Amino acid sequence: MSTTARFYEPSDGVHTVRLFIALLLAFIATVLLGYVYNLIIYFMPLIYVNFLVVIGYGIGLGFLTRILIRFSHCRSRKSQIILSVAVAVMAFYVAWAAYFITMVNEGIPGFGMYLRSLTWTLLPQDLFPFIGELNRVGSWQVGGVPFNGILLTLVWLFELAILIALPILQVYRMSPSPYSENQQVWYPKYSLNEDFGNMASPHQFMKRLEEDPAAAVEELGIGDAWRCTKVHLYYLPEEQQQYLSVDKHLVEGRGQGKTSIIEAVTNLAIDRSTAERLLNQFAHQRERVAVI
């Protein structure tokens, strides 16, 4: 984090011990998810529905990655993406191991047998020959056409691409959370309960924010039920520099439809006294996402 930047800039730091533990937790989680994933695929007769199962698996891995990012204190986008890819590849490999065990067992094994069998199916010299043979003969067909060889390889690569892409997309959609390099913790996020008025000119509002952040927020006034501005503060009392984010909320159909949220200001650096002034003046609540 730069101490002179107008906005929060994440560092490239990673907590090495926490990252190692996160990868261990990822392995444990993918062992559980891989068993459930294989169970659903095995009993799902429709190939087309299996595609939706893969999508669901990828979304689940995305949620897992986001939890691990918080736990491992991965600040930079680069380290977050590397972690998401590692989790996806791990999950893909474990899913293959679970499928191998199912084929050898000629049916879904009990969870205890599954865990015992993992000790040898995770070895590439045991798993890869099975994959090669399965690729040669194929395991299913569509419209009487067997899927094997290059065609089946492309299907597997497409599955892997989905499992990698969905967690990465979730990482990209995450708003950067300020992190204190001094305290080695994430800043807690506080949301002001007030529905502020809609900013007439984002450019003028931004200019006013830079002059006097607290006054700029106060001058927004009261918003409508279907169009308002929400203000969030990242506040850590041990730090002099705090951060402010602003979202524009618009409910379609004048309050009857879907709510659209647009990030107008993301992590503007403010001083501690300004953050405390806003927190003291407006009712607020701390987000449930804990600082791990």
C-alpha positions in Angstrom: 0.0 0.0 0.0 1.3 3.4 -0.9 1.0 6.0 1.9 0.8 8.9 -0.5 -1.6 7.6 -3.1 -5.1 9.1 -3.5 -6.5 5.6 -3.7 -5.6 2.3 -2.1 -2.9 0.4 -4.0 -2.4 -3.3 -2.9 1.1 -4.5 -2.3 2.5 -7.8 -3.7 2.8 -9.2 -0.3 1.6 -12.7 0.7 1.7 -14.3 4.1 3.8 -17.4 3.3 2.7 -19.5 6.3 -1.0 -18.7 5.8 -0.6 -19.4 2.0 0.8 -22.9 2.8 -2.1 -23.5 5.2 -4.6 -22.2 2.6 -3.3 -24.7 0.0 -3.6 -27.5 2.6 -7.2 -26.4 3.3 -7.8 -26.2 -0.4 -6.7 -29.8 -0.8 -9.0 -30.9 2.0 -11.9 -29.0 0.5 -11.4 -30.3 -3.0 -11.2 -33.9 -1.7 -14.7 -33.4 -0.3 -16.0 -31.5 -3.3 -14.4 -33.9 -5.7 -16.3 -36.8 -4.1 -19.6 -35.0 -4.3 -18.9 -33.8 -7.9 -18.1 -37.4 -9.0 -21.2 -38.7 -7.2 -23.4 -36.3 -9.2 -21.7 -36.9 -12.5 -21.9 -40.7 -12.0 -25.7 -40.7 -11.3 -26.5 -38.0 -13.8 -27.6 -39.8 -17.1 -27.9 -36.7 -19.2 -24.6 -35.4 -20.6 -26.1 -32.0 -21.2 -27.0 -31.6 -17.5 -23.5 -32.5 -16.6 -22.4 -29.3 -18.2 -24.4 -27.4 -15.6 -22.8 -29.5 -12.9 -19.4 -28.4 -14.1 -20.6 -24.8 -14.0 -21.8 -25.3 -10.4 -18.5 -26.9 -9.4 -16.6 -24.0 -10.9 -18.7 -21.5 -9.0 -18.2 -23.4 -5.8 -14.4 -23.3 -6.4 -14.7 -19.5 -6.8 -16.3 -19.1 -3.4 -13.6 -21.3 -1.9 -10.9 -19.2 -3.6 -12.3 -16.0 -2.2 -12.3 -17.4 1.4 -8.7 -18.6 0.9 -7.6 -15.2 -0.4 -8.9 -13.6 2.8 -7.2 -16.3 4.9 -3.9 -16.2 3.1 -3.7 -12.4 3.0 -3.2 -12.3 -0.8 -3.3 -8.7 -1.6 -2.3 -8.3 -5.2 -4.5 -9.4 -8.1 -1.6 -11.5 -9.5 -1.2 -13.6 -6.4 -5.0 -14.0 -6.1 -5.2 -15.3 -9.7 -2.3 -17.7 -9.1 -4.1 -19.1 -6.0 -7.4 -19.5 -8.0 -5.6 -21.4 -10.7 -3.9 -23.6 -8.2 -7.2 -24.4 -6.5 -8.9 -25.2 -9.8 -6.1 -27.5 -11.1 -6.1 -29.2 -7.7 -9.9 -29.7 -7.8 -9.7 -31.1 -11.4 -7.0 -33.6 -10.5 -8.8 -34.8 -7.4 -12.0 -35.2 -9.4 -10.1 -37.4 -11.8 -8.8 -39.4 -8.9 -12.3 -39.8 -7.6 -13.5 -41.0 -11.0 -10.6 -43.5 -11.2 -11.6 -44.9 -7.8 -15.2 -45.2 -9.0 -14.2 -47.1 -12.1 -11.9 -49.5 -10.2 -14.6 -50.1 -7.6 -17.2 -50.5 -10.4 -19.5 -48.1 -8.5 -19.4 -45.2 -6.1 -17.2 -46.2 -3.2 -18.1 -45.3 0.4 -16.4 -42.2 1.6 -14.1 -44.1 3.9 -12.9 -46.3 1.0 -12.6 -43.2 -1.2 -10.3 -41.5 1.4 -8.1 -44.6 1.7 -7.8 -45.0 -2.0 -6.7 -41.4 -2.5 -3.3 -42.3 -1.1 -2.4 -44.2 -4.3 -4.7 -42.7 -7.0 -3.1 -39.2 -6.5 0.2 -40.5 -7.9 0.5 -39.6 -11.6 2.1 -42.9 -12.5 -1.1 -44.6 -11.3 -3.6 -42.1 -12.6 -2.2 -41.1 -16.0 -2.2 -44.6 -17.6 -5.9 -44.9 -16.6 -6.6 -41.5 -18.3 -4.8 -42.6 -21.4 -6.8 -45.8 -21.7 -10.1 -44.0 -21.0 -9.2 -41.5 -23.7 -8.6 -44.4 -26.2 -11.8 -46.3 -25.6 -14.1 -43.5 -24.4 -16.6 -43.6 -21.6 -19.8 -42.2 -23.1 -21.4 -41.3 -26.4 -23.8 -38.8 -27.8 -26.3 -39.8 -30.5 -24.5 -43.1 -31.0 -21.2 -41.4 -31.6 -18.5 -42.4 -29.1 -16.4 -39.6 -27.6 -12.8 -40.7 -27.5 -9.3 -39.6 -28.8 -8.9 -35.9 -29.7 -12.6 -35.1 -29.3 -12.7 -36.4 -25.7 -9.4 -34.6 -24.9 -11.0 -31.4 -26.1 -14.0 -32.0 -23.8 -11.7 -32.5 -20.8 -9.7 -29.4 -21.6 -13.0 -27.5 -21.9 -14.0 -28.7 -18.5 -10.6 -27.7 -17.0 -10.9 -24.3 -18.7 -14.3 -23.7 -17.1 -13.0 -24.7 -13.7 -10.1 -22.3 -14.0 -12.1 -19.4 -15.6 -15.0 -19.2 -13.2 -12.8 -18.7 -10.0 -10.7 -16.1 -11.9 -13.8 -14.3 -13.0 -15.0 -14.1 -9.4 -11.6 -12.8 -8.3 -11.8 -10.1 -11.0 -15.2 -9.1 -9.8 -14.0 -8.7 -6.2 -13.5 -5.1 -5.2 -10.0 -4.6 -3.7 -10.1 -4.6 0.1 -7.6 -2.4 1.9 -5.0 -4.2 3.9 -2.8 -2.8 6.7 0.8 -3.7 6.1 1.7 -2.5 9.6 -1.0 -4.4 11.4 -1.0 -7.4 9.0 -4.8 -7.4 8.9 -7.6 -6.5 6.5 -9.4 -3.2 7.2 -12.9 -3.8 8.6 -15.6 -2.5 6.3 -18.4 -0.3 7.7 -21.5 0.7 5.7 -23.4 3.8 6.6 -27.1 3.0 6.9 -28.2 6.3 5.4 -29.6 6.3 1.8 -27.9 9.4 0.5 -29.1 11.4 -2.4 -28.1 10.7 -5.9 -25.0 12.6 -7.0 -25.9 15.0 -9.8 -22.4 15.2 -11.2 -19.9 12.4 -10.3 -17.0 14.7 -11.4 -18.1 17.5 -9.1 -18.7 15.1 -6.3 -15.3 13.6 -6.7 -13.8 17.1 -6.7 -15.7 17.9 -3.5 -14.6 14.6 -1.9 -10.9 15.5 -2.5 -11.5 18.9 -0.8 -13.5 17.7 2.2 -14.7 14.1 2.2 -17.0 14.4 5.2 -18.7 17.5 3.9 -19.1 16.0 0.5 -21.0 13.0 2.0 -23.1 15.3 4.2 -24.1 17.5 1.3 -25.6 14.5 -0.6 -28.8 14.8 1.4 -31.5 12.1 1.5 -32.0 9.8 -1.4 -35.1 8.3 -3.1 -36.4 4.8 -2.4 -35.4 3.8 -5.9 -32.2 5.9 -6.5 -29.6 6.6 -3.8 -26.0 6.6 -2.9 -24.4 4.3 -0.4 -21.2 5.1 1.5 -18.7 2.6 2.9 -15.7 3.1 5.1 -12.7 0.9 5.7 -11.6 1.9 9.2 -8.8 0.6 11.3 -8.2 2.8 14.4 -4.5 1.9 14.6 -3.9 3.4 11.1 -3.8 7.1 10.2 -4.9 6.4 6.7 -8.5 5.1 6.1 -10.5 4.5 3.0 -13.9 5.6 1.6 -15.9 3.9 -1.2 -19.2 5.1 -2.7 -21.8 3.1 -4.7 -24.7 4.3 -6.8 -27.9 2.2 -6.3 -30.6 2.3 -8.9 -33.8 0.1 -8.6 -35.4 -0.4 -12.0 -39.1 0.3 -12.5 -38.9 3.1 -9.9 -38.3 0.8 -7.0 -40.1 -2.3 -8.3 -37.4 -4.1 -10.3 -33.8 -5.3 -10.1 -31.2 -3.2 -8.1 -28.2 -2.1 -10.1 -25.0 -1.1 -8.2 -22.3 1.0 -9.7 -19.0 1.7 -8.0 -18.6 5.4 -8.2 -15.6 5.8 -5.9 -13.3 2.9 -4.8 -11.1 3.1 -1.8 -10.3 6.9 -1.7 -7.7 7.6 1.0 -8.9 9.8 3.8 -7.5 10.5 7.3 -8.6 8.9 10.5 -10.4 12.0 11.9 -12.6 12.2 8.7 -13.5 8.5 9.0 -14.4 8.9 12.7 -16.4 12.0 12.0 -18.6 10.1 9.5 -18.9 7.0 11.7 -19.9 9.2 14.7 -22.4 11.2 12.7 -24.2 8.4 10.8 -25.6 5.1 12.0 -23.6 2.2 10.5 -22.9 -1.5 10.6 -19.8 -3.5 10.2 -19.9 -6.1 7.4 -20.0 -9.7 8.5 -16.9 -10.7 6.5 -14.5 -10.9 9.3 -10.9 -9.8 9.3 -9.2 -13.2 9.3 
